Structures are given as C-alpha cells and as structure tokens.
Amino acid sequence: MFATMLKRDRERNGLRIARTSWLVGVTVREYREIEAGTKPPNYDTYSRVCELYGWPRSFVGVPPE
C-alpha cells in the first residue's frame, strides 16, 4: 500500500524518479526499490517523504517524533 501511494503521489505532483529521489535524499536506485515495495524506507527517509507529500508521519504506523 505504501509503495502504491508513493508512486501515485509522485505522479500527481508531476515528479520524475530522479527528481524525487534527490528531494528525499536517497539514490535513484534506493528510491526505485522503495517505490517498488522491495525495500522499506528508514525513519529519516520516511519523514522526508511525508514532508514532501504532506502526509502525517503516523499514516502507516510510524510514530511521530
């Protein structure tokens, strides 16, 4: 579900994978793995994704700071 939401919001915002990975602070390869659902994001990456898309941090079970 997270991977689907990630791809959907990236496309809604008109962002390409390379730009999104730069904004989130990960490599293109790592971002592709996260978006494909093969690698979960670490807490810092998840926080930056939430900030980028305006998601609450507790949306998929990550407790707020």
Helices and strands as residue ranges (DSSP letters): H 2-12, H 17-24, H 28-36, H 43-53
